[in-house]
């Protein structure tokens, strides 16, 4: 993703005056966002940061199995209303959990430890959204709110190994994204014909900005059903395969999509608009891959031309990284009213049907004009982000370093090794060396925006140390095979590369990732 504020600075260094003025306006219009702790050199974290960023006892006793998100979109007043069925496996009996597990982390006198004979479950949903009801087996459950976290008291026993369900009902007007995708959660806009054009994007701020979930990266559901009800005449495009469309009384329609593999909360999306659809089949390493494209009708001809780069991207990345990870769910490229993001099997696109990023080459080399940044960079996240996923926000480099490095590999595949090398060297001028690439753990804090350019050049440097292109390609493919559909830590990635390069790269990783 193109998410952090440091990356905005990274763009400002790369582009001409008109776009600088435009991005400067974005920054000035929402300066309050810059006060978030993750953007300070010496952050001070709060109880809410810990509730969001750590595996609390109220999260740790149960494991996600399945979500069914069922939500209706109301463009007329920018609101949502719906429910989420959460199926989970009981890992251990939660009856003796502390009711205030974070009390020892707070300032002031330590609160006494208390025990609750009834188990509690943490569900996350951020204001101004509201949970209105929670049920289990048809019975209403008690719940209370602590900031962004909602604690549900379960009435029935939670036996170790049991498969259980709760259903969470919610509604409200989610935060409006003023600079998507750099702030969450939802964009309400209109197309040229005045029809609603709605999309979500929520990395960093989190999926709980618009739907209730277990909003932490450490685990994913095995599968997911997404049902989105739209006004008549509009379509929803979400992750996975379209299972059906239901016509409702009053003219609305419900679009149901099924995701057959694990998926992170933040890459779940809805996109509502007056879409035109076309498709093609890519013959890849695992057979035929369905590629579907959803664009505003006025952009259909431009999309047919620009999206010719999709098969090129798939060919290059299957060569370097191995098979596209989501053959069962297909590949989609979906137009949205913001630049784009790596939503799993539903990559969102708003790059103006032009090469570069918003028409500019952020590498300063000229090679960035040879490909569409959003198609290449965001699709690279299907391998590094959606297939291999970081466990903690502090390790976001695992997503962004590899996706930025992938741009160099794409250029190399089509234009030669020196061209790819030149692009990666060009990115070096965007490195700030402001703070470590790895952030603080357990508080939902990302590291420096250097995770893009500096992280990519770390990988480029390691390739030179390996000095064997086929061995290096085998390592990149091996990462995607060995960590398929898994959440991982920095240490796991480091150990895998160390073992398979047969080099001791400990100091290299320390210098690039842990030192400013």
CORCORWO-V624573 format. One line per field, one symbol per residue. ss: DSSP state (A for helix, B for strand, O for the rest). phi: phi as a letter, one per 40 degrees, with the letter a starting at -180 (. if undefined). psi: psi as a letter, one per 20 degrees, with the letter a starting at -180 (. if undefined). Layout:
ss = ???
phi = ???
psi = ???
This chain:
ss = OOOOAAAAAAAAOOOOAAAAAAAAAAAAAOAAAAAOAAAOOOOOOOAAAAAAAOOOAAAAOBBBBBBBBBBBBBOOOOBBBBBBBBBBBBOOOOOOOBOOOOAAAOOOOOOOOOBOOOOBBBBBOOOOOBBBBBBBOOBBOBBBBBOOBBBBBOOOOOOOOOBBBBBBBBBBOOOBOOOOOOOOOBBBBBOOOOOBBBBBOOOOOOAAAOOOBOOOOOOOBOBBBBBBBBOOOOBBBBOOBBBBBBBOAAAOBBBBBBBOOOBOAAAOOBBBBOBBBBBBBBBBOOBBBBBBBBBBAAAAAAAAAAOOAAAAAAAAAAAAAOOOOOOOOOBBBBBOOOOBBOOOOOBBBOOOOOOBBOOBOOOOOOAAAAOBAAAAAAAAOOOBOOOBBBOOAAAOAAAAAAAAAAAAAAAAAAAOAAAAAAAAAAAAAAOOOOOOOOOOOOOOOOOOAAAOAAAAAAAAAAAAAAOOAAAAAAAAAAAAAAOOOBBBOAAAAAAAAAAAAOOOOAAAAAAAAAOO
phi = .bccccccddcdcbbcddcccccccdcccacdcccddcbbcbcbcbdcccdccbccdcbccbbcbabbcbbbbbccbfbbaiabcbcabccacccbcccbcbcccccgcccccbbbcbcbbcbbaccccbcbabbbfgccbcaabbgcbbbbcccbdbcdgcbbbbbbbaahbcdcccbcccacbabbabcccgcdbbabaacgchcccbacaccaccabccaabbbbcbcdgbbbbbcgbccibbcbcggcbbbbbbbcbdacdcccabbbacccbaaabccbcbhcbcbbbbbcdcbccccdccccccdcccccccccbhddcbdccgbbbbcbcadiacccfaccbacgfacgbfgbcccgbgccccacdccccccdcccbiccbbccbddccddccccccddcccccccbbhccccccccccccccccfcaccccccgbfbcccccdcccccccccccdcccfaccccccccccdcccbdfbcbbdcccdcccdcccfbcbdcccccccbbc
psi = rmgqhhhgghghiirrgghghghhggghilhhhiiqhijqhmqoqrhhgghgirnrhihhiqppgqqopoqppnhhjlrqpbrppopqpohqpjhkqqimijhiiqqaqpqqpqqpipqqppqppqqjqpphqpqpkipqqqqqqndippoppphqqnppiqorqqppqrraoqppphmqjiqrhqpoaqahjjqqopqqpkqfhqhihiqprnmqiirqqhrqpopppqqqiqqppaqbqphrppprqiirqpppqpoirqpqgijpqqoprmqqprrrppoahkbpppoqpoqqhijgghghghjiighggggghhghiaqpilhhirpqppprkrgrrlppjlpqpljjlqraokjqoiijihhiiiqoggggghhhihgnghgopqhqhhkihhghghhghhghhggghhjqghggggghhhihijphlhrqhpapqjjlpraqiihfgggghghgghhhhgkohhgghhgghhghghkpkqprrghggggggghiikqnjghgggghhip.
